């Protein structure tokens, strides 16, 4: 697995797509190269080792789950792009002072997208996007002992002067989590809830009965078109004419409590083409 350019880690998070458990090391870099190119082999090995230890030898925390690999890939892509632009050759060279340079890089460049990715959603600087990308530098220091066991020289000091990522994101980058949505104003909520309550009474029963009437008429109409030799319109007219009285009474009751159902009373006049028009409009 270590030598592969695509890592897939099985995960059992309901609703997550398989890509969430995948990390593709073929990351495009600002100089036009890829992280998997020969000239970037040292940097690739360092970050592969970092992720490997986070899965198999986590320090100061739990092992990462498969569902986090995709977001980790995005964060690594950001850090590697910054290291290429700043000519930082190794994660061992990322000290606390350099971590602040990276934080500023994130603010300045995060909304830029890779032109090679045609289907990329617009990116915005947010509390969530900053937290994910700035945390990679914390991992680089947190996994220092595990990295040394693999022969990788790690970061020598904690990033961001030892402050937590949440503290940095909120108080230095001024990015705050979105709060709860404001409540619906009373002048909007009361009419909506009042209408909903009214529909739970007689109008709801009438609408369901009318739907049943339309479905039965539609079923007879489709059956007549399957080659039984019966005119479709006359078949439905016969079925609806036999129920015209109940439809007429139905709309009389509905008009008292559900006038906003937008079904006109004259569409269901007893018999005739008016009844057909009412049913056909419901079926359509």
Phi, psi and omega in degrees: 000322187301321183281347182289150177274347176232121178255135177234123180244123181297139178218156185237038179272118183299132176091346180278142177282158181303331183295338179293338178259023184235139172232123181257115184281356178280069186268129178286137182244160185298337181274007179091354180268178175243154179298336181274358178292155184301322183291343179253017186298324181294316179294320178299316180298319180298315182284328173297317179297322179300309181294321180301315180290329178292336178272314190255342181215062183291142178240139178060032179169177180279161175294145178290152180262164182300327183292351182260356186297319183295317178293327177293324176300316179298320180292318179296322178300320179294314181294316180296320178299318178295318181296324178292316181293322181272000180057045175268111190285335187211157177294340178294340181270359181269098177261189183295319180297318179293331180296326177290328176295320178295320179301320178290323176300318179301313180299322186279334190239353187299323185284352175285141181244157179288118181298341180284342180265104185288327182252072180240125179289151175302137182254143179233148176283120182218172177301317182293312182295323178292318182299317181296316187280327179284338182290338181302321179294330175292318177299321182299327178272321182298325183267020187300319181290320178293325179292322179297325178296336178264005178082018179255127177281120186271181173296144188270341180214159182294140179286164174057036179056030178081003180281155180289155179297320180299319178297316181295314183295318184281317190261337178259317179270351178058044177245118186244151177294144177289135179279188179290155178292145177294147179295154178291131180301149183300324183291346175258317185293317185297312177298322180293313181293323178298317178294321179296318179296319179298324181287344177286347180268226184302319181303322180296317178297320180294319179296318179295320178294320179294322177297318179298319178298315180295320181295320179293321177295321180294321180296317178294323180296316180293322179297323182290339181270358182274010174104025179275359177077019180246135180298130186297314184294317182293326179297313181290324179298320179296316182293323182279329179296325180292342181246015186297326181294315181295324178294320180297314179293324180300315182287332176296318179289321182294326183295339180282328184236350183220053179296336181278013177284353175064020176254115184284143182299322185287348175293336182246036174300150186300119176067184172072186185292334179300321179294317178300320180297320180295315180293316183296325178292327176289318181295320180297000000 
